[in-house]
């Protein structure tokens, strides 16, 4: 895994591919797990905090938030 000292924007597709590669799973399974993580985050923080996260994400990430 490549670690950067600062945030680097990546597409949703690239994010899914990186997760799939890191976990050695198919991209479809990576999407399911990413959605589960976002769902858990949504339940763990306030709506305002979650909206702040959404503002930082490209709209193409919407599919991963469903």
C-alpha positions as CSV (number, residue, x, y, z in Angstrom):
1,X,0.0,0.0,0.0
2,X,1.3,3.5,-0.9
3,X,1.1,5.9,2.1
4,X,1.3,9.6,1.4
5,X,1.9,12.3,4.0
6,X,-0.9,14.3,2.6
7,X,-4.3,13.4,1.1
8,X,-4.3,12.7,-2.6
9,X,-7.6,12.7,-4.5
10,X,-8.5,9.5,-6.2
11,X,-11.5,8.4,-8.2
12,X,-14.1,6.1,-6.6
13,X,-13.2,3.4,-9.0
14,X,-9.5,3.7,-8.1
15,X,-10.4,3.6,-4.4
16,X,-12.4,0.4,-4.9
17,X,-9.5,-1.1,-6.8
18,X,-7.0,-0.2,-4.1
19,X,-9.2,-1.7,-1.4
20,X,-9.7,-4.9,-3.5
21,X,-6.0,-5.2,-4.1
22,X,-5.0,-4.6,-0.5
23,X,-7.6,-7.1,0.8
24,X,-7.0,-9.5,-2.1
25,X,-10.7,-9.7,-2.9
26,X,-12.8,-9.0,-6.0
27,X,-13.9,-5.4,-6.6
28,X,-17.5,-6.3,-6.1
29,X,-16.7,-7.6,-2.6
30,X,-14.6,-4.5,-1.9
31,X,-17.6,-2.3,-2.9
32,X,-19.8,-4.2,-0.3
33,X,-17.2,-3.7,2.4
34,X,-16.7,0.0,1.6
35,X,-20.4,0.5,1.8
36,X,-20.5,-1.2,5.2
37,X,-17.8,1.0,6.5
38,X,-19.5,4.2,5.3
39,X,-22.8,2.9,6.9
40,X,-21.0,2.3,10.2
41,X,-19.4,5.8,10.1
42,X,-22.8,7.3,9.3
43,X,-24.3,5.6,12.4
44,X,-21.3,6.5,14.7
45,X,-21.1,10.3,14.0
46,X,-23.5,13.2,13.9
47,X,-25.4,14.0,10.7
48,X,-23.4,17.3,10.5
49,X,-20.1,15.5,10.8
50,X,-21.2,13.0,8.1
51,X,-22.2,15.9,5.8
52,X,-18.7,17.4,6.3
53,X,-17.3,14.1,5.0
54,X,-19.6,14.1,2.1
55,X,-18.5,17.6,1.1
56,X,-14.9,16.3,0.8
57,X,-15.8,13.4,-1.5
58,X,-16.3,13.6,-5.2
59,X,-20.0,13.0,-6.2
60,X,-18.9,9.8,-7.9
61,X,-18.5,8.3,-4.5
62,X,-22.4,8.4,-4.1
63,X,-22.7,4.8,-5.2
64,X,-20.4,3.7,-2.3
65,X,-22.6,5.6,0.2
66,X,-25.8,3.8,-0.8
